[in-house]
Amino acid sequence: MYLIKKIDAPQNLTALAYGSIKAFILREDLDEETKLTEEFLSSQLGISKSPVREALNSLHTEGLIRIESRRGAYLRRFSVQEVKDLYNLREALEVYAVGAALMSSQVISELRQSTERARKYLKSNNKLSHIEEDTKFHALIAAATGNAELCRVLANVQSQLWLCRRQTYDLSSSTLLDAHQAITEALEKGNRQKAQTTMRNHIDFVRQRLIRFMEHKKVSAAD
């Protein structure tokens, strides 16, 4: 039985429900057939169904869940083409970000600390924290651009890809540390071109691994 932390604060219940449900579907190892009913979620959160329904609609709009008429809400299923499209968008955003980010000694320090935390999580096989730290690293660079809209769009793309990447963690997790370290060093030296090339290669590596996994899974299911 999955548990979600109850909401105690009497503030904007829809926003609070949205945050709690989003964290739940990203952190728990749910599959695409797990039904996310309003009854279950409202009872877990300790609130009425109305804000839960609105939160589910927002998550559907963001592409994290699918709502099927008369059936309920489920995690979104991604096609190979959808994954390619998301990674193409992510690549464009992140290559731009490393070129436009305003680097300071504090940002460089935060990037190094993030890489070290990711190293610790990898050694302890803490899959969830490792993926979260990967996301934080890229968010730090995006934030350094000062472009709030870029940060918002990238965060949504990362959340969608998270649902796919959980299945391929073992295929790409070991390369993350070297890539993050190389990007940080290039940014520290002011070598934007190298940082952009490294970022592009880093994203492409993960993309190709994920796509091969999805295509193999599709072929296996058809046999």
C-alpha positions as CSV (number, residue, x, y, z in Angstrom):
1,M,0.0,0.0,0.0
2,Y,1.4,3.4,-1.1
3,L,1.1,6.2,1.4
4,I,1.1,9.9,0.8
5,K,1.7,12.5,3.5
6,K,-1.5,14.1,4.6
7,I,-2.1,17.8,4.1
8,D,-2.6,19.7,7.3
9,A,-2.4,23.3,6.1
10,P,-5.8,24.9,5.3
11,Q,-4.3,26.9,2.4
12,N,-4.8,26.4,-1.4
13,L,-5.8,22.8,-1.3
14,T,-5.6,22.4,-5.1
15,A,-1.9,23.6,-5.1
16,L,-1.1,21.5,-2.1
17,A,-2.8,18.4,-3.6
18,Y,-1.0,19.0,-6.9
19,G,2.4,19.1,-5.1
20,S,1.8,16.0,-3.1
21,I,0.4,13.9,-5.9
22,K,3.2,14.9,-8.3
23,A,5.8,14.0,-5.7
24,F,4.0,10.7,-5.2
25,I,4.0,9.6,-8.8
26,L,7.6,10.7,-9.4
27,R,9.0,9.1,-6.2
28,E,7.0,5.8,-6.0
29,D,7.8,2.9,-8.4
30,L,4.3,2.9,-10.0
31,D,3.6,1.3,-13.3
32,E,1.5,2.5,-16.1
33,E,-1.5,0.4,-15.1
34,T,-1.7,1.7,-11.5
35,K,-5.0,3.5,-11.2
36,L,-4.9,6.9,-9.4
37,T,-8.4,7.2,-8.1
38,E,-9.8,10.4,-6.6
39,E,-11.1,8.3,-3.7
40,F,-7.7,6.8,-2.9
41,L,-5.8,10.1,-3.2
42,S,-8.4,12.2,-1.3
43,S,-8.4,9.7,1.6
44,Q,-4.6,9.6,1.7
45,L,-4.4,13.4,1.7
46,G,-7.2,13.9,4.1
47,I,-9.1,16.3,1.8
48,S,-12.2,16.3,-0.4
49,K,-12.2,15.0,-4.0
50,S,-12.7,18.4,-5.7
51,P,-9.1,19.7,-5.2
52,V,-7.7,16.3,-6.0
53,R,-9.7,16.3,-9.3
54,E,-8.3,19.8,-10.2
55,A,-4.8,18.6,-9.3
56,L,-5.1,15.6,-11.6
57,N,-6.3,17.8,-14.4
58,S,-3.2,20.0,-14.0
59,L,-0.9,16.9,-14.0
60,H,-2.7,15.7,-17.2
61,T,-2.1,19.1,-18.8
62,E,1.6,18.8,-17.9
63,G,1.8,15.4,-19.6
64,L,2.6,13.4,-16.4
65,I,-0.7,11.4,-16.3
66,R,-3.4,10.3,-18.7
67,I,-7.0,10.6,-17.8
68,E,-9.2,8.0,-19.5
69,S,-13.0,8.6,-19.6
70,R,-14.9,6.4,-17.1
71,R,-11.7,4.6,-16.1
72,G,-9.6,7.1,-14.1
73,A,-6.1,8.5,-14.1
74,Y,-2.9,6.6,-14.9
75,L,0.7,7.4,-15.5
76,R,1.3,8.6,-19.0
77,R,2.6,6.1,-21.6
78,F,5.3,7.5,-23.8
79,S,6.0,6.6,-27.4
80,V,9.5,6.5,-28.8
81,Q,8.7,9.5,-30.9
82,E,7.5,11.4,-27.8
83,V,10.7,10.6,-26.0
84,K,12.7,11.8,-29.0
85,D,10.7,15.1,-29.1
86,L,11.2,15.7,-25.4
87,Y,15.0,15.0,-25.6
88,N,15.3,17.3,-28.6
89,L,13.6,20.1,-26.6
90,R,15.7,19.3,-23.5
91,E,18.9,19.5,-25.6
92,A,18.0,22.8,-27.1
93,L,17.2,24.3,-23.7
94,E,20.2,23.0,-21.9
95,V,22.8,23.8,-24.6
96,Y,21.4,27.3,-24.6
97,A,21.5,27.4,-20.8
98,V,25.2,26.5,-20.5
99,G,25.9,29.2,-23.1
100,A,23.9,31.9,-21.3
101,A,24.3,31.1,-17.6
102,L,26.0,33.7,-15.5
103,M,28.7,31.7,-13.7
104,S,29.9,32.8,-10.3
105,S,32.2,31.1,-7.8
106,Q,29.1,30.3,-5.8
107,V,27.3,28.6,-8.7
108,I,30.4,26.6,-9.6
109,S,30.7,25.5,-6.0
110,E,27.0,24.4,-6.0
111,L,27.6,22.4,-9.1
112,R,30.6,20.7,-7.6
113,Q,28.6,19.9,-4.4
114,S,25.8,18.5,-6.5
115,T,28.2,16.2,-8.4
116,E,29.6,14.9,-5.1
117,R,26.2,14.2,-3.7
118,A,25.3,12.3,-6.9
119,R,28.5,10.3,-6.4
120,K,27.5,9.4,-2.9
121,Y,24.0,8.4,-4.0
122,L,25.5,6.2,-6.8
123,K,27.8,4.4,-4.4
124,S,25.0,3.7,-2.0
125,N,22.7,2.7,-4.9
126,N,20.2,5.3,-3.9
127,K,18.4,5.5,-7.3
128,L,15.8,8.1,-6.4
129,S,18.2,10.6,-4.8
130,H,20.7,10.1,-7.6
131,I,18.1,11.0,-10.3
132,E,16.9,13.9,-8.2
133,E,20.4,15.2,-7.9
134,D,20.9,14.9,-11.6
135,T,17.8,17.1,-12.1
136,K,19.1,19.6,-9.5
137,F,22.4,20.0,-11.3
138,H,20.7,20.9,-14.5
139,A,18.3,23.2,-12.7
140,L,21.2,25.1,-11.2
141,I,22.6,25.9,-14.6
142,A,19.1,26.9,-15.9
143,A,18.6,29.1,-12.8
144,A,21.9,30.9,-13.5
145,T,20.5,32.2,-16.8
146,G,18.0,34.3,-14.9
147,N,15.3,33.1,-17.4
148,A,12.3,31.9,-15.3
149,E,10.4,30.7,-18.3
150,L,13.3,28.5,-19.4
151,C,13.5,27.0,-15.8
152,R,9.7,26.3,-15.9
153,V,9.7,24.6,-19.2
154,L,12.9,22.6,-18.5
155,A,11.4,21.4,-15.1
156,N,8.3,20.1,-16.9
157,V,10.4,18.3,-19.5
158,Q,12.6,16.8,-16.8
159,S,9.5,15.6,-14.9
160,Q,8.1,13.9,-18.0
161,L,11.4,12.2,-18.8
162,W,11.7,11.1,-15.2
163,L,8.9,8.7,-15.7
164,C,10.8,7.0,-18.5
165,R,14.3,7.2,-17.0
166,R,13.5,5.3,-13.9
167,Q,13.3,2.2,-16.1
168,T,16.8,2.8,-17.6
169,Y,18.7,4.0,-14.5
170,D,21.3,1.2,-14.7
171,L,22.0,1.9,-18.3
172,S,23.2,5.5,-17.9
173,S,23.8,6.3,-14.2
174,S,27.5,5.6,-14.3
175,T,28.3,8.2,-16.9
176,L,26.5,11.1,-15.2
177,L,29.3,12.0,-12.8
178,D,32.0,12.3,-15.5
179,A,29.7,14.5,-17.7
180,H,28.7,16.8,-14.8
181,Q,32.3,17.2,-13.7
182,A,33.4,18.0,-17.3
183,I,30.6,20.5,-17.7
184,T,31.5,22.2,-14.4
185,E,35.2,22.4,-15.3
186,A,34.4,23.9,-18.7
187,L,32.1,26.5,-17.2
188,E,34.7,27.4,-14.5
189,K,37.3,27.9,-17.2
190,G,34.9,30.0,-19.3
191,N,35.0,27.5,-22.2
192,R,31.4,27.8,-23.2
193,Q,31.8,25.9,-26.4
194,K,33.2,22.8,-24.6
195,A,30.5,23.0,-22.0
196,Q,27.8,23.1,-24.7
197,T,29.4,20.2,-26.6
198,T,29.7,18.1,-23.4
199,M,26.1,18.9,-22.5
200,R,24.9,17.9,-25.9
201,N,26.8,14.6,-25.8
202,H,25.6,13.9,-22.2
203,I,22.0,14.3,-23.2
204,D,22.4,12.4,-26.4
205,F,24.0,9.4,-24.6
206,V,21.0,9.1,-22.2
207,R,18.5,9.6,-25.0
208,Q,20.0,6.9,-27.2
209,R,20.1,4.4,-24.2
210,L,16.5,5.1,-23.4
211,I,15.3,4.8,-27.0
212,R,17.1,1.5,-27.5
213,F,15.6,0.2,-24.3
214,M,12.1,1.3,-25.4
215,E,12.5,-0.2,-28.8
216,H,13.8,-3.5,-27.4
217,K,10.9,-3.6,-25.0
218,K,8.4,-3.0,-27.8
219,V,9.9,-5.8,-29.9
220,S,9.9,-8.2,-26.9
221,A,6.3,-7.4,-26.1
222,A,5.3,-8.2,-29.7
223,D,7.0,-11.6,-29.7
